[in-house]
Amino acid sequence: MKNLFCYADRYLHKSSWKEMAMLKFCLFSMGILAGMQIPPKNKKKAGILAVFVFLITYIPLMKKFVEVVTETDE
């Protein structure tokens, strides 16, 4: 598992913002396809889980983004 994280770090360092945007669109599309396969009786539970995962990932990402945008060059 450690090697996987090392490979991911190296991949990120070698990627541009355009490649990261493509990755996000790819993952978003996979999420939509997976969501289409959820039976109607489970859609509410899946939606609640998706909102939870979104919030616990979005908040730290945006916090870091704001820190990067507001940092001053020393």
Biotite code that builds the C-alpha atoms (Angstrom):
import biotite.structure as struc

atoms = struc.array([
    struc.Atom([0.000, 0.000, 0.000], chain_id="A", res_id=1, res_name="MET", atom_name="CA", element="C"),
    struc.Atom([2.889, 2.377, 0.722], chain_id="A", res_id=2, res_name="LYS", atom_name="CA", element="C"),
    struc.Atom([4.152, 1.892, -2.829], chain_id="A", res_id=3, res_name="ASN", atom_name="CA", element="C"),
    struc.Atom([0.738, 2.811, -4.174], chain_id="A", res_id=4, res_name="LEU", atom_name="CA", element="C"),
    struc.Atom([0.817, 6.127, -2.301], chain_id="A", res_id=5, res_name="PHE", atom_name="CA", element="C"),
    struc.Atom([4.361, 6.801, -3.504], chain_id="A", res_id=6, res_name="CYS", atom_name="CA", element="C"),
    struc.Atom([3.289, 6.174, -7.095], chain_id="A", res_id=7, res_name="TYR", atom_name="CA", element="C"),
    struc.Atom([0.294, 8.476, -6.600], chain_id="A", res_id=8, res_name="ALA", atom_name="CA", element="C"),
    struc.Atom([2.549, 11.236, -5.235], chain_id="A", res_id=9, res_name="ASP", atom_name="CA", element="C"),
    struc.Atom([4.929, 10.919, -8.185], chain_id="A", res_id=10, res_name="ARG", atom_name="CA", element="C"),
    struc.Atom([1.995, 10.937, -10.605], chain_id="A", res_id=11, res_name="TYR", atom_name="CA", element="C"),
    struc.Atom([0.625, 14.120, -9.046], chain_id="A", res_id=12, res_name="LEU", atom_name="CA", element="C"),
    struc.Atom([3.988, 15.870, -9.219], chain_id="A", res_id=13, res_name="HIS", atom_name="CA", element="C"),
    struc.Atom([4.250, 15.066, -12.922], chain_id="A", res_id=14, res_name="LYS", atom_name="CA", element="C"),
    struc.Atom([0.651, 16.026, -13.741], chain_id="A", res_id=15, res_name="SER", atom_name="CA", element="C"),
    struc.Atom([-0.678, 19.365, -14.866], chain_id="A", res_id=16, res_name="SER", atom_name="CA", element="C"),
    struc.Atom([-3.933, 20.898, -13.728], chain_id="A", res_id=17, res_name="TRP", atom_name="CA", element="C"),
    struc.Atom([-5.491, 19.807, -17.017], chain_id="A", res_id=18, res_name="LYS", atom_name="CA", element="C"),
    struc.Atom([-4.677, 16.164, -16.342], chain_id="A", res_id=19, res_name="GLU", atom_name="CA", element="C"),
    struc.Atom([-6.092, 16.461, -12.826], chain_id="A", res_id=20, res_name="MET", atom_name="CA", element="C"),
    struc.Atom([-9.285, 17.971, -14.245], chain_id="A", res_id=21, res_name="ALA", atom_name="CA", element="C"),
    struc.Atom([-9.586, 15.037, -16.662], chain_id="A", res_id=22, res_name="MET", atom_name="CA", element="C"),
    struc.Atom([-9.131, 12.636, -13.746], chain_id="A", res_id=23, res_name="LEU", atom_name="CA", element="C"),
    struc.Atom([-11.896, 14.360, -11.802], chain_id="A", res_id=24, res_name="LYS", atom_name="CA", element="C"),
    struc.Atom([-14.267, 14.249, -14.780], chain_id="A", res_id=25, res_name="PHE", atom_name="CA", element="C"),
    struc.Atom([-13.465, 10.575, -15.236], chain_id="A", res_id=26, res_name="CYS", atom_name="CA", element="C"),
    struc.Atom([-14.244, 9.811, -11.596], chain_id="A", res_id=27, res_name="LEU", atom_name="CA", element="C"),
    struc.Atom([-17.407, 11.920, -11.757], chain_id="A", res_id=28, res_name="PHE", atom_name="CA", element="C"),
    struc.Atom([-18.575, 9.985, -14.814], chain_id="A", res_id=29, res_name="SER", atom_name="CA", element="C"),
    struc.Atom([-17.868, 6.681, -13.091], chain_id="A", res_id=30, res_name="MET", atom_name="CA", element="C"),
    struc.Atom([-19.922, 7.874, -10.135], chain_id="A", res_id=31, res_name="GLY", atom_name="CA", element="C"),
    struc.Atom([-22.867, 8.705, -12.364], chain_id="A", res_id=32, res_name="ILE", atom_name="CA", element="C"),
    struc.Atom([-22.670, 5.305, -14.052], chain_id="A", res_id=33, res_name="LEU", atom_name="CA", element="C"),
    struc.Atom([-22.527, 3.569, -10.675], chain_id="A", res_id=34, res_name="ALA", atom_name="CA", element="C"),
    struc.Atom([-25.443, 5.670, -9.438], chain_id="A", res_id=35, res_name="GLY", atom_name="CA", element="C"),
    struc.Atom([-27.569, 4.597, -12.364], chain_id="A", res_id=36, res_name="MET", atom_name="CA", element="C"),
    struc.Atom([-27.199, 0.997, -11.169], chain_id="A", res_id=37, res_name="GLN", atom_name="CA", element="C"),
    struc.Atom([-28.515, 1.618, -7.632], chain_id="A", res_id=38, res_name="ILE", atom_name="CA", element="C"),
    struc.Atom([-31.996, 0.157, -7.069], chain_id="A", res_id=39, res_name="PRO", atom_name="CA", element="C"),
    struc.Atom([-34.690, 2.767, -6.298], chain_id="A", res_id=40, res_name="PRO", atom_name="CA", element="C"),
    struc.Atom([-35.176, 1.476, -2.741], chain_id="A", res_id=41, res_name="LYS", atom_name="CA", element="C"),
    struc.Atom([-31.503, 2.216, -1.907], chain_id="A", res_id=42, res_name="ASN", atom_name="CA", element="C"),
    struc.Atom([-31.101, 5.564, -3.678], chain_id="A", res_id=43, res_name="LYS", atom_name="CA", element="C"),
    struc.Atom([-31.814, 7.652, -0.557], chain_id="A", res_id=44, res_name="LYS", atom_name="CA", element="C"),
    struc.Atom([-29.151, 5.800, 1.485], chain_id="A", res_id=45, res_name="LYS", atom_name="CA", element="C"),
    struc.Atom([-26.660, 6.130, -1.362], chain_id="A", res_id=46, res_name="ALA", atom_name="CA", element="C"),
    struc.Atom([-27.426, 9.837, -1.650], chain_id="A", res_id=47, res_name="GLY", atom_name="CA", element="C"),
    struc.Atom([-26.838, 10.423, 2.047], chain_id="A", res_id=48, res_name="ILE", atom_name="CA", element="C"),
    struc.Atom([-23.550, 8.514, 1.865], chain_id="A", res_id=49, res_name="LEU", atom_name="CA", element="C"),
    struc.Atom([-22.489, 10.503, -1.205], chain_id="A", res_id=50, res_name="ALA", atom_name="CA", element="C"),
    struc.Atom([-23.205, 13.822, 0.525], chain_id="A", res_id=51, res_name="VAL", atom_name="CA", element="C"),
    struc.Atom([-21.222, 12.686, 3.563], chain_id="A", res_id=52, res_name="PHE", atom_name="CA", element="C"),
    struc.Atom([-18.223, 11.622, 1.465], chain_id="A", res_id=53, res_name="VAL", atom_name="CA", element="C"),
    struc.Atom([-18.434, 14.836, -0.548], chain_id="A", res_id=54, res_name="PHE", atom_name="CA", element="C"),
    struc.Atom([-18.362, 17.001, 2.562], chain_id="A", res_id=55, res_name="LEU", atom_name="CA", element="C"),
    struc.Atom([-15.504, 15.179, 4.281], chain_id="A", res_id=56, res_name="ILE", atom_name="CA", element="C"),
    struc.Atom([-13.390, 15.434, 1.135], chain_id="A", res_id=57, res_name="THR", atom_name="CA", element="C"),
    struc.Atom([-14.458, 18.852, -0.198], chain_id="A", res_id=58, res_name="TYR", atom_name="CA", element="C"),
    struc.Atom([-13.883, 20.834, 2.988], chain_id="A", res_id=59, res_name="ILE", atom_name="CA", element="C"),
    struc.Atom([-10.186, 19.884, 3.425], chain_id="A", res_id=60, res_name="PRO", atom_name="CA", element="C"),
    struc.Atom([-9.525, 20.347, -0.297], chain_id="A", res_id=61, res_name="LEU", atom_name="CA", element="C"),
    struc.Atom([-11.026, 23.831, -0.297], chain_id="A", res_id=62, res_name="MET", atom_name="CA", element="C"),
    struc.Atom([-9.233, 24.724, 2.937], chain_id="A", res_id=63, res_name="LYS", atom_name="CA", element="C"),
    struc.Atom([-5.914, 23.862, 1.302], chain_id="A", res_id=64, res_name="LYS", atom_name="CA", element="C"),
    struc.Atom([-6.884, 25.734, -1.873], chain_id="A", res_id=65, res_name="PHE", atom_name="CA", element="C"),
    struc.Atom([-7.726, 28.886, 0.099], chain_id="A", res_id=66, res_name="VAL", atom_name="CA", element="C"),
    struc.Atom([-4.421, 28.612, 1.965], chain_id="A", res_id=67, res_name="GLU", atom_name="CA", element="C"),
    struc.Atom([-2.529, 28.362, -1.327], chain_id="A", res_id=68, res_name="VAL", atom_name="CA", element="C"),
    struc.Atom([-4.403, 31.314, -2.831], chain_id="A", res_id=69, res_name="VAL", atom_name="CA", element="C"),
    struc.Atom([-3.945, 33.555, 0.207], chain_id="A", res_id=70, res_name="THR", atom_name="CA", element="C"),
    struc.Atom([-0.330, 32.690, 1.037], chain_id="A", res_id=71, res_name="GLU", atom_name="CA", element="C"),
    struc.Atom([2.134, 35.530, 0.637], chain_id="A", res_id=72, res_name="THR", atom_name="CA", element="C"),
    struc.Atom([5.453, 35.125, -1.073], chain_id="A", res_id=73, res_name="ASP", atom_name="CA", element="C"),
    struc.Atom([8.289, 35.610, 1.370], chain_id="A", res_id=74, res_name="GLU", atom_name="CA", element="C"),
])
